[in-house]
Amino acid sequence: MLLGRGCGAEAGREIGVDREEVVREFERYLRLERDLSPHTVRAYLTDVNSLLDHTGGDVEGLDIGVLREWLAGQHAAGKARATLARRTACARTFTAYCHRRGWLQTDSGLLLGSAKSPRTLPSVLDQRQAEAVLEAPATGDPKELRDQALLELLYATGVRVSELCALDVDDVDRERNIIRVLGKGRKERSVPFGVPALRALDRWCIHGRPLWMRAGSGPALFLGYGVVASMRGPCGGSCMRGWPRWKGHRTWGRMGYGTARRRICSKVGPIFVVFRSFSGMRL
């Protein structure tokens, strides 16, 4: 029997707290109330189970000393700072939830310090490298048309690869040059794109996508196997033709969008403007 279900915290402590039921309730809270992604839910549950393993399954024993001891053990085990930051956030969320449910007398997670992960700017493609990727001549093969449209749209909008590959045909507003994407936390936003991306999209939709459509294709904008692999694999796929092996292949689109895409005219000719952006500009 759980604490806080019509019996109050004092009565609940006499009965005890079932660990498995607490974890199930916490998972339900993360999925239904917080609406977190499945990946985040899995990570938080892994962290919570690690924390409860440290306490021997004693939910009521989660005081600030135990939390700090657990995090210190994680640090001693060589966990990355980003992992420690996530586990600190998870501990805070878990103790706050347990306190609201009456399973803890106090929210000990409030006393935890902020463990911040290091944030550094990754490398980005320079103008020459970006043009080599985006302006590589296509042979008209459907895969090349698709990959070229993917790259142009990724570079023009700065959206995440997962958001880009999840687009449906109706998510593209050609009259206003806008795409509607569903991002983290299931939040929808509209992102504008330019003429080069629109032209690449039209070539794919007119000359490429119809050739790959099947009865069960559905409304997906980018069809075919290996869409994500083509976008993320180092030098993999026709969309990476002529691109030297480069350590930033996973972030070049979002970072490049914020650093080297827009041109302005001046007396000395077109120049590339550098925008202040950590994770890719979002308009």
C-alpha positions in Angstrom: 0.0 0.0 0.0 1.3 3.5 -0.9 1.7 6.5 1.2 -0.7 9.4 0.7 -3.7 7.5 -0.6 -6.4 8.7 1.8 -4.4 7.7 4.9 -2.0 10.6 5.3 1.8 10.6 5.6 1.9 9.5 9.2 -0.3 6.5 8.7 1.6 5.7 5.5 4.9 5.6 7.2 3.6 2.8 9.5 2.5 0.8 6.5 5.6 1.4 4.3 6.1 2.3 0.7 6.3 -0.2 -2.2 9.2 0.6 -4.4 7.8 -0.9 -7.6 4.5 0.9 -7.2 6.3 4.2 -6.6 8.4 3.7 -9.7 5.3 2.9 -11.8 3.5 5.9 -10.5 6.5 8.1 -11.2 6.7 6.7 -14.8 3.0 7.5 -15.3 3.6 11.0 -14.0 6.5 11.6 -16.4 4.6 10.2 -19.4 1.1 11.6 -18.9 1.5 14.8 -16.8 5.0 16.0 -17.8 4.6 14.6 -21.4 8.3 13.8 -21.6 9.7 11.9 -24.6 10.1 8.1 -24.3 13.9 8.5 -24.3 13.8 11.0 -21.3 11.4 8.7 -19.4 13.7 5.7 -19.8 16.7 7.8 -18.7 14.8 9.1 -15.6 13.6 5.6 -14.6 17.1 4.3 -14.9 18.4 7.1 -12.7 15.6 6.5 -10.1 16.2 2.8 -9.9 19.9 3.5 -9.4 19.1 5.9 -6.6 16.7 3.4 -5.0 19.3 0.6 -5.3 21.7 2.9 -3.4 19.1 3.3 -0.5 18.2 -0.4 -0.6 14.7 0.4 -1.9 13.9 2.8 1.0 12.0 5.6 -0.5 11.4 7.3 2.8 15.2 7.5 3.4 15.9 9.9 0.6 17.3 12.8 2.6 19.9 15.3 1.3 22.8 13.2 2.7 21.7 10.1 0.8 21.3 12.1 -2.4 24.7 13.7 -2.2 26.3 10.4 -1.3 24.7 8.8 -4.4 25.8 11.6 -6.7 29.3 11.5 -5.2 29.4 7.7 -6.0 28.4 8.5 -9.6 31.2 11.0 -9.9 33.7 8.6 -8.4 32.6 6.0 -11.0 33.7 8.4 -13.7 30.2 9.5 -15.0 30.3 12.4 -17.4 29.2 15.9 -16.2 26.3 15.8 -18.5 25.1 12.5 -16.9 25.6 13.9 -13.4 23.6 17.0 -14.4 20.7 14.8 -15.7 20.8 12.6 -12.6 20.7 15.7 -10.3 17.6 17.0 -12.3 16.0 13.5 -12.0 16.6 13.4 -8.2 15.0 16.8 -7.8 12.0 15.8 -9.9 11.6 12.5 -8.0 11.8 13.9 -4.5 9.4 16.7 -5.4 6.9 14.2 -6.7 7.3 12.0 -3.7 6.8 14.9 -1.4 3.6 16.0 -3.1 2.3 12.4 -2.8 3.1 12.3 0.9 5.8 9.7 0.5 8.5 12.1 1.9 8.1 14.5 4.8 10.3 17.1 3.1 11.6 17.7 -0.4 15.3 17.1 0.1 16.0 17.6 -3.6 15.6 21.4 -3.1 18.9 21.4 -1.3 20.9 19.9 -4.1 23.3 22.2 -6.0 23.1 22.7 -9.7 25.4 20.3 -11.6 25.9 22.0 -14.9 27.3 20.2 -17.9 29.9 22.0 -20.0 28.6 23.7 -23.0 31.0 24.3 -25.9 30.5 25.4 -29.4 31.0 22.6 -31.9 32.9 23.1 -35.1 30.9 24.2 -38.1 31.3 24.0 -41.9 32.9 27.0 -43.4 31.4 28.6 -46.6 33.5 26.5 -49.0 32.5 23.2 -47.3 28.9 24.1 -47.0 28.7 25.0 -50.7 30.5 21.8 -51.7 27.7 19.8 -49.9 24.7 21.8 -51.0 25.7 22.6 -54.6 26.9 19.1 -55.6 25.4 18.3 -59.0 22.6 15.7 -58.8 22.0 13.0 -61.4 18.2 12.9 -61.0 18.3 9.8 -58.9 15.3 9.8 -56.4 17.7 9.2 -53.5 19.9 12.1 -54.5 16.9 14.4 -54.9 15.6 13.4 -51.5 18.9 13.8 -49.8 19.5 17.2 -51.4 16.1 18.4 -50.2 16.9 17.1 -46.7 20.1 19.0 -46.6 18.8 22.2 -48.0 15.9 22.2 -45.6 18.1 21.3 -42.7 20.5 24.0 -43.4 17.7 26.6 -44.1 15.8 26.0 -40.9 18.1 24.6 -38.3 15.6 22.0 -37.1 16.6 18.8 -35.5 17.2 15.7 -37.8 14.4 13.8 -36.0 12.0 16.8 -36.6 13.0 17.0 -40.3 12.6 13.3 -41.0 9.2 13.2 -39.3 7.7 15.9 -41.6 4.5 15.1 -43.6 3.6 16.6 -46.9 1.0 18.8 -45.3 3.5 20.2 -42.9 5.0 22.3 -45.7 3.3 25.6 -46.4 4.7 26.6 -49.9 2.8 29.9 -50.0 4.5 31.3 -46.9 7.7 29.1 -47.1 7.1 27.7 -43.7 7.3 24.2 -42.2 5.5 23.0 -39.1 7.6 20.8 -36.9 6.8 18.9 -33.7 9.7 19.3 -31.3 10.7 18.3 -27.8 7.8 18.2 -25.3 5.4 17.8 -28.3 5.5 21.5 -28.9 4.7 22.6 -32.4 6.4 25.6 -34.1 6.6 27.1 -37.5 10.0 27.7 -39.1 10.6 29.7 -42.3 12.9 28.5 -45.1 14.2 30.1 -48.3 14.0 29.7 -52.0 16.9 27.2 -52.5 15.2 24.8 -50.0 11.9 25.3 -51.8 13.4 24.5 -55.2 15.0 21.3 -53.8 11.7 20.3 -52.2 9.8 20.8 -55.4 12.4 18.7 -57.4 12.0 15.9 -54.8 8.2 16.1 -54.7 7.8 16.2 -58.5 10.5 14.0 -59.8 11.6 11.8 -56.8 8.9 11.1 -54.3 6.2 9.8 -56.8 8.6 7.1 -57.9 9.0 5.8 -54.3 5.3 6.0 -53.3 3.6 2.8 -52.4 0.1 1.8 -51.2 1.2 2.1 -47.5 3.6 5.1 -47.9 1.3 7.5 -46.1 1.8 11.3 -45.9 5.5 11.2 -45.0 7.4 13.9 -46.9 10.7 12.0 -47.1 10.3 8.4 -48.2 12.8 5.5 -48.5 15.0 3.5 -46.3 18.0 5.1 -44.4 16.7 8.7 -44.2 18.2 9.2 -40.8 21.3 7.2 -41.7 21.9 9.4 -44.7 21.7 12.5 -42.6 23.8 11.3 -39.7 26.3 8.8 -41.1 29.8 10.2 -41.5 30.3 10.6 -45.3 27.5 8.1 -45.8 24.9 8.4 -48.6 24.9 10.5 -51.7 24.1 13.6 -49.8 27.6 13.6 -48.3 29.4 13.3 -51.7 32.5 15.4 -51.8 32.3 16.1 -48.0 35.6 15.2 -46.3 35.4 13.1 -43.1 34.6 15.7 -40.5 33.9 15.3 -36.8 30.9 17.7 -36.7 28.7 15.8 -39.1 25.9 15.4 -36.5 25.6 19.1 -35.8 26.7 20.9 -39.0 23.1 21.6 -40.1 21.9 23.3 -36.9 25.1 25.2 -36.3 25.7 26.0 -39.9 22.2 27.5 -40.0 23.2 29.9 -37.3 26.6 30.9 -38.7 27.0 30.9 -42.5 23.8 30.7 -44.5 22.4 34.2 -45.0 23.9 36.7 -47.3 23.6 40.5 -47.4 24.6 42.9 -50.1 27.2 45.6 -49.5 29.6 47.7 -51.4 32.2 45.0 -51.3 29.8 42.3 -52.5 27.9 39.4 -50.8 29.3 38.4 -47.4 28.2 35.7 -45.0 26.9 37.0 -41.7 27.8 35.2 -38.5 24.8 34.8 -36.1 25.1 34.3 -32.3 23.8 30.8 -31.8 24.6 27.9 -29.5 22.1 25.3 -30.6 21.1 26.7 -34.0 18.9 29.8 -34.5 15.2 29.4 -34.4 13.1 32.0 -36.1 
